[in-house]
Amino acid sequence: MGASPARHAIVFGLATLLFAWVVACASDDGGGDETSDTSAESLAFGDAIQTDDDTASPVDAAEGGDDSEADSPETFAGEATALAANEQPGFDVLPIVSVTMGHMVPFDLAPYIDDAEDSDAALVLSWSALHVGLSDGPEHLLHVVGPVDWFGEELIELTVTDKGGLSASSMLKVIVAEVTPPDPITPPPLCPTSTFTFQEDGPAGSVLLSGTFNNWPGAGASSLALEDPEDDGSWTIDVDLAPGTWLYKFIVDGVWIHDPGNQETVNDGYGGLNSVIVVPPCAQGGE
């Protein structure tokens, strides 16, 4: 039996209300999400603008402060002025120095050094020599020593360094003249014996003699050993030296020292002193 028109109307009305309610719920959900997303995007965009335009980050502020202080134009200008104020030293042309085997000659280097700021005493002198001996005295008065077993010509590189660390170099030519040995048929004249004495301040195990007369040996086979025969701390040795000027030192238990009993000394070029002994010609001091 078919449904009545009234019943159909009721069913149709309920379906219409249900559809309208579903559509209304769907519209509310979609609108809420869009509003939320838009608000979030607006907030993020506003924050980004505020960060970029109005407020700098702590890291950027700190970095900006450091750069303004460390890399200021005044700092660079001061450093450039300090560097420009120091001029490099220089050398004039050096003369040739001649010396005889086993002898010493002085050579005043100071007039040949040029430096605008530093005095001669403030300049540090260094050198590279193979055969010829050198020592630097006050105001660069060099003592050039000819070796006893070599003669010829040698080029020595001299370098001066100023207080600012700038250096200059030049070559010094040294000619070492050969000593002609005496005629073997004629016996050489007798020459005086040179006596070296070292008085110890405390107990010493060994005392050696080293100098230009034996080519500055250390504790080796060619070193000359002093003796203390009385065991009273007085060490001595007699050495037959040829006439001339000789430099020497004692080696006391491995430590190099100049002769405390000899007032004649020169700078050794390493912050210490060399002792000097002058042996007169045999005609003046021989027997």
FIMI-304194 format. One record per residue (C-alpha): residue number from 1; residue in one letter; chain; x, y, z. Coordinates in nm, 3 decimals. Layout:
N
num,residu,chaine,u,v,w
NUM,a,A,X,Y,Z .
...
***
This chain:
287
num,residu,chaine,u,v,w
1,m,A,0.000,0.000,0.000 .
2,g,A,0.149,0.332,-0.098 .
3,a,A,0.262,0.606,0.137 .
4,s,A,0.044,0.902,0.194 .
5,p,A,0.134,1.247,0.056 .
6,a,A,0.168,1.386,0.407 .
7,r,A,0.424,1.127,0.500 .
8,h,A,0.626,1.201,0.189 .
9,a,A,0.629,1.567,0.275 .
10,i,A,0.758,1.497,0.624 .
11,v,A,1.039,1.272,0.499 .
12,f,A,1.140,1.525,0.234 .
13,g,A,1.150,1.807,0.489 .
14,l,A,1.372,1.608,0.727 .
15,a,A,1.613,1.523,0.443 .
16,t,A,1.633,1.887,0.342 .
17,l,A,1.714,1.996,0.700 .
18,l,A,1.980,1.724,0.734 .
19,f,A,2.150,1.831,0.408 .
20,a,A,2.144,2.196,0.511 .
21,w,A,2.305,2.109,0.846 .
22,v,A,2.583,1.908,0.678 .
23,v,A,2.660,2.194,0.437 .
24,a,A,2.666,2.446,0.724 .
25,c,A,2.914,2.235,0.924 .
26,a,A,3.141,2.193,0.626 .
27,s,A,3.143,2.569,0.562 .
28,d,A,3.230,2.647,0.927 .
29,d,A,3.528,2.405,0.928 .
30,g,A,3.678,2.538,0.606 .
31,g,A,3.636,2.900,0.705 .
32,g,A,3.800,2.842,1.043 .
33,d,A,4.113,2.687,0.887 .
34,e,A,4.152,2.966,0.633 .
35,t,A,4.121,3.233,0.900 .
36,s,A,4.373,3.053,1.122 .
37,d,A,4.623,3.008,0.839 .
38,t,A,4.591,3.368,0.731 .
39,s,A,4.641,3.490,1.088 .
40,a,A,4.951,3.271,1.129 .
41,e,A,5.097,3.391,0.800 .
42,s,A,5.026,3.753,0.890 .
43,l,A,5.195,3.710,1.230 .
44,a,A,5.503,3.542,1.077 .
45,f,A,5.530,3.813,0.812 .
46,g,A,5.492,4.087,1.072 .
47,d,A,5.762,3.929,1.292 .
48,a,A,5.998,3.905,0.997 .
49,i,A,5.953,4.272,0.913 .
50,q,A,5.999,4.378,1.272 .
51,t,A,6.322,4.172,1.303 .
52,d,A,6.470,4.307,0.981 .
53,d,A,6.374,4.673,1.020 .
54,d,A,6.345,4.751,1.390 .
55,t,A,6.557,4.515,1.603 .
56,a,A,6.907,4.375,1.529 .
57,s,A,7.002,4.037,1.673 .
58,p,A,7.251,4.024,1.966 .
59,v,A,7.508,3.842,1.746 .
60,d,A,7.490,4.112,1.474 .
61,a,A,7.520,4.387,1.735 .
62,a,A,7.825,4.221,1.895 .
63,e,A,7.997,4.163,1.562 .
64,g,A,7.936,4.520,1.454 .
65,g,A,8.091,4.651,1.779 .
66,d,A,8.408,4.439,1.742 .
67,d,A,8.467,4.540,1.379 .
68,s,A,8.428,4.909,1.456 .
69,e,A,8.697,4.893,1.723 .
70,a,A,8.952,4.645,1.578 .
71,d,A,8.940,4.758,1.215 .
72,s,A,8.908,5.132,1.261 .
73,p,A,9.096,5.352,1.012 .
74,e,A,9.293,5.503,1.299 .
75,t,A,9.435,5.162,1.394 .
76,f,A,9.549,5.081,1.040 .
77,a,A,9.696,5.428,0.999 .
78,g,A,9.898,5.392,1.321 .
79,e,A,10.041,5.057,1.216 .
80,a,A,10.132,5.185,0.870 .
81,t,A,10.304,5.491,1.018 .
82,a,A,10.511,5.274,1.256 .
83,l,A,10.624,5.048,0.972 .
84,a,A,10.706,5.338,0.742 .
85,a,A,10.915,5.509,1.013 .
86,n,A,11.179,5.232,1.017 .
87,e,A,11.425,5.236,0.727 .
88,q,A,11.634,4.939,0.619 .
89,p,A,12.004,4.958,0.711 .
90,g,A,12.271,4.936,0.441 .
91,f,A,12.639,4.887,0.368 .
92,d,A,12.890,5.097,0.180 .
93,v,A,13.145,4.914,-0.037 .
94,l,A,13.376,4.722,0.199 .
95,p,A,13.754,4.727,0.148 .
96,i,A,13.969,4.417,0.127 .
97,v,A,14.121,4.305,0.458 .
98,s,A,14.462,4.133,0.461 .
99,v,A,14.596,3.922,0.747 .
100,t,A,14.884,3.676,0.790 .
101,m,A,14.836,3.316,0.895 .
102,g,A,14.812,3.296,1.274 .
103,h,A,14.784,3.673,1.319 .
104,m,A,14.507,3.921,1.395 .
105,v,A,14.429,4.261,1.245 .
106,p,A,14.158,4.509,1.357 .
107,f,A,13.899,4.631,1.108 .
108,d,A,13.661,4.915,1.194 .
109,l,A,13.332,4.821,1.030 .
110,a,A,13.122,5.107,1.175 .
111,p,A,13.203,5.369,0.905 .
112,y,A,13.071,5.133,0.638 .
113,i,A,12.727,5.075,0.798 .
114,d,A,12.437,5.312,0.724 .
115,d,A,12.121,5.329,0.937 .
116,a,A,11.889,5.629,0.974 .
117,e,A,11.736,5.544,1.313 .
118,d,A,11.968,5.317,1.515 .
119,s,A,12.319,5.378,1.643 .
120,d,A,12.603,5.143,1.550 .
121,a,A,12.590,4.984,1.896 .
122,a,A,12.217,4.904,1.853 .
123,l,A,12.272,4.710,1.530 .
124,v,A,12.326,4.335,1.572 .
125,l,A,12.607,4.196,1.359 .
126,s,A,12.632,3.834,1.244 .
127,w,A,12.854,3.660,0.991 .
128,s,A,12.925,3.335,0.810 .
129,a,A,13.294,3.239,0.784 .
130,l,A,13.462,2.911,0.695 .
131,h,A,13.834,2.960,0.766 .
132,v,A,13.892,3.313,0.893 .
133,g,A,13.819,3.389,1.257 .
134,l,A,13.608,3.693,1.349 .
135,s,A,13.506,3.859,1.674 .
136,d,A,13.290,4.169,1.713 .
137,g,A,13.426,4.437,1.944 .
138,p,A,13.261,4.758,2.074 .
139,e,A,13.107,4.975,1.800 .
140,h,A,13.174,4.689,1.553 .
141,l,A,13.553,4.700,1.567 .
142,l,A,13.618,4.357,1.415 .
143,h,A,13.916,4.140,1.501 .
144,v,A,14.007,3.939,1.191 .
145,v,A,14.222,3.634,1.271 .
146,g,A,14.409,3.436,1.010 .
147,p,A,14.401,3.056,1.060 .
148,v,A,14.729,2.879,1.129 .
149,d,A,14.672,2.599,0.875 .
150,w,A,14.510,2.777,0.579 .
151,f,A,14.584,3.067,0.346 .
152,g,A,14.409,3.218,0.049 .
153,e,A,14.104,3.438,-0.017 .
154,e,A,13.770,3.403,0.160 .
155,l,A,13.442,3.592,0.113 .
156,i,A,13.259,3.641,0.443 .
157,e,A,12.892,3.744,0.446 .
158,l,A,12.826,4.013,0.706 .
159,t,A,12.468,4.092,0.814 .
160,v,A,12.339,4.377,1.032 .
161,t,A,11.989,4.378,1.182 .
162,d,A,11.824,4.686,1.333 .
163,k,A,11.579,4.708,1.623 .
164,g,A,11.283,4.690,1.384 .
165,g,A,11.401,4.356,1.244 .
166,l,A,11.519,4.486,0.905 .
167,s,A,11.850,4.343,0.780 .
168,a,A,12.116,4.412,0.519 .
169,s,A,12.410,4.201,0.406 .
170,s,A,12.743,4.261,0.233 .
171,m,A,13.048,4.055,0.143 .
172,l,A,13.385,4.112,0.312 .
173,k,A,13.688,3.982,0.122 .
174,v,A,13.972,3.864,0.345 .
175,i,A,14.313,3.765,0.208 .
176,v,A,14.516,3.537,0.435 .
177,a,A,14.886,3.556,0.350 .
178,e,A,15.095,3.241,0.369 .
179,v,A,15.372,3.218,0.626 .
180,t,A,15.685,3.089,0.456 .
181,p,A,15.845,2.817,0.667 .
182,p,A,16.207,2.874,0.765 .
183,d,A,16.495,2.713,0.577 .
184,p,A,16.520,2.359,0.720 .
185,i,A,16.901,2.376,0.699 .
186,t,A,16.916,2.676,0.932 .
187,p,A,16.767,2.599,1.274 .
188,p,A,16.505,2.853,1.376 .
189,p,A,16.590,3.088,1.662 .
190,l,A,16.476,2.993,2.009 .
191,c,A,16.153,3.167,2.110 .
192,p,A,16.017,3.212,2.463 .
193,t,A,15.769,2.958,2.596 .
194,s,A,15.423,3.090,2.676 .
195,t,A,15.284,2.976,3.009 .
196,f,A,14.910,2.962,3.067 .
197,t,A,14.782,2.946,3.426 .
198,f,A,14.430,2.894,3.559 .
199,q,A,14.350,2.929,3.929 .
200,e,A,14.028,2.750,4.013 .
201,d,A,13.766,2.898,4.247 .
202,g,A,13.625,2.554,4.328 .
203,p,A,13.722,2.194,4.259 .
204,a,A,13.777,2.132,3.888 .
205,g,A,13.806,1.795,3.719 .
206,s,A,13.975,1.912,3.398 .
207,v,A,14.103,2.233,3.240 .
208,l,A,14.173,2.253,2.865 .
209,l,A,14.330,2.527,2.651 .
210,s,A,14.171,2.618,2.316 .
211,g,A,14.249,2.906,2.083 .
212,t,A,14.347,3.030,1.740 .
213,f,A,14.685,2.854,1.773 .
214,n,A,14.514,2.510,1.766 .
215,n,A,14.194,2.601,1.573 .
216,w,A,13.959,2.616,1.874 .
217,p,A,13.917,2.246,1.952 .
218,g,A,13.673,2.129,2.214 .
219,a,A,13.738,1.830,2.438 .
220,g,A,13.909,1.643,2.154 .
221,a,A,14.244,1.491,2.073 .
222,s,A,14.396,1.825,1.965 .
223,s,A,14.301,2.005,2.286 .
224,l,A,14.577,2.105,2.528 .
225,a,A,14.529,1.984,2.885 .
226,l,A,14.651,2.188,3.181 .
227,e,A,14.788,2.005,3.485 .
228,d,A,14.767,2.062,3.857 .
229,p,A,15.082,1.883,3.983 .
230,e,A,15.058,2.016,4.339 .
231,d,A,14.682,1.948,4.362 .
232,d,A,14.638,2.302,4.495 .
233,g,A,14.394,2.430,4.230 .
234,s,A,14.664,2.597,4.018 .
235,w,A,14.653,2.458,3.664 .
236,t,A,14.936,2.536,3.418 .
237,i,A,15.068,2.448,3.075 .
238,d,A,15.369,2.564,2.869 .
239,v,A,15.309,2.614,2.496 .
240,d,A,15.559,2.709,2.225 .
241,l,A,15.377,2.976,2.025 .
242,a,A,15.505,3.156,1.719 .
243,p,A,15.533,3.535,1.741 .
244,g,A,15.199,3.707,1.688 .
245,t,A,14.866,3.782,1.851 .
246,w,A,14.658,3.485,1.965 .
247,l,A,14.305,3.443,2.104 .
248,y,A,14.225,3.171,2.355 .
249,k,A,13.987,3.038,2.620 .
250,f,A,13.987,2.777,2.895 .
251,i,A,13.742,2.487,2.897 .
252,v,A,13.677,2.406,3.264 .
253,d,A,13.477,2.085,3.308 .
254,g,A,13.319,2.146,2.966 .
255,v,A,13.242,2.518,3.022 .
256,w,A,13.416,2.778,2.801 .
257,i,A,13.549,3.080,2.995 .
258,h,A,13.802,3.353,2.924 .
259,d,A,14.121,3.373,3.132 .
260,p,A,14.027,3.552,3.457 .
261,g,A,14.395,3.631,3.516 .
262,n,A,14.440,3.813,3.183 .
263,q,A,14.293,4.161,3.141 .
264,e,A,14.351,4.168,2.764 .
265,t,A,14.020,4.056,2.608 .
266,v,A,13.808,4.106,2.296 .
267,n,A,13.444,4.030,2.221 .
268,d,A,13.398,3.674,2.093 .
269,g,A,13.089,3.757,1.883 .
270,y,A,12.859,3.541,2.096 .
271,g,A,12.809,3.766,2.399 .
272,g,A,13.131,3.654,2.573 .
273,l,A,13.501,3.735,2.571 .
274,n,A,13.819,3.589,2.425 .
275,s,A,14.150,3.634,2.605 .
276,v,A,14.443,3.777,2.406 .
277,i,A,14.811,3.687,2.427 .
278,v,A,15.084,3.863,2.228 .
279,v,A,15.403,3.668,2.162 .
280,p,A,15.694,3.900,2.076 .
281,p,A,15.935,3.822,1.791 .
282,c,A,16.213,3.581,1.878 .
283,a,A,16.475,3.851,1.826 .
284,q,A,16.320,4.049,2.115 .
285,g,A,16.239,3.770,2.356 .
286,g,A,16.441,3.467,2.250 .
287,e,A,16.750,3.327,2.415 .
***
